[in-house]
């Protein structure tokens, strides 16, 4: 299933969508952060200005990693999966995830939820003491919207259909969780959750849900500081 999504982004790369994609980096919500920043599903660009942080980016697509390295030559560029992060535990001070969770799709809604749960646990695992997790994600209003959107995108992806008025693109499947599910995931992983920014997510005149910048911090400071950040297994793009 994920190959369909990868094919979609490859086509967008071929069209040059990311070559000219520039935006102003956001400022991190906490000042004087030091250490390491990891952007999971980094794509071509960072979401937040790294300031004094050592930058790591991970993406499942080698093509994205190449673009990322062009923008940030000093960053550590790694090919990998959000469901199996190839990093040593407790070695990042900031982890950023932008518009990724809804692309962790499976053959049905249950498998999509399982993928998101696994990714959240992986991100929890690599967070250091007092670290923060920043997630930018769209959440749907209710379960009905969730299921309808998944199956419509699934059918359109397999039949190579685009419906621009519904923001449905060929070769891409999406699964958006509800806000209630997201907060439950945070609770299961012992995160405190705060909404930094929020805006309605509308399609034509229909409100599907909202797009939110979530700031997550750990409820229990049980992590110990690590002196080194090691990779367990990865492919590193070298230039």
C-alpha positions, 0 to 999 in steps of 0.5 A: 500500500505504501508504494502507491503513496511513494509513487504519488510523491515521485510524480510530484518530484518529477513535476518540480513541486518541491524544487520551488517549494519555499516557505518561512521556517517557524520558530521553535516554541521554546527558547534556548533549546540545545542538542539534536532535532529530528524531523520525521518524514522531513521531505525537502525542507525543515518545518522549524528553524533549527537555531543551535540544534544539530539537525537530523532528517529521515524520509522513506524516499531517497529523492526527498533526502537528496533535496533535503541535503541540498538545503541543509548540507550539514544535516544528517540525512537518513533513509528510513521508516517512521515505524522503525526509527533507526536511532538510539533511544533517548537521543533527541531533544526535539522531534518534528512531524509535519503532515506525515501521520495521515500517510502511514496507510494500511489496507484498512482503517484498523491497519492505518491506526496501528501504523500511527500507533507504532510511529508514535511509540517510535518517536516516544522512544527516541525522545530525551529527557525534557524533550518536545514533540511537535506534530502538525496534522489535520484531524477529522471531525468524526469516525464517519468522515474518517472512513469515507475519506479513506475509502474514497482515496483508496478507490481513486488511487487504484483507479488513478482518478483525481478529484481536485474539488475534493482535494483527492489526488491520483496515487495517494491514499490518506487516513486522518484520525479524529482529534479524540483518537489523537489525544488518546494516543498521546495519553497512552504514550504519557504525553501532555498535549497543547495546541499551539495553532489551529485552523478549520479544515474546510472543503468547499463549505464543509468543515471536515475538521481542523489542522493543528500544531500540537506541542507534546511534552512528557508527563514523566521525566524517566529518561536519562541523558545520553552522551551519544546519538547512534544509528542502529541501521540506516542508509546515509546519502553521501555527496 
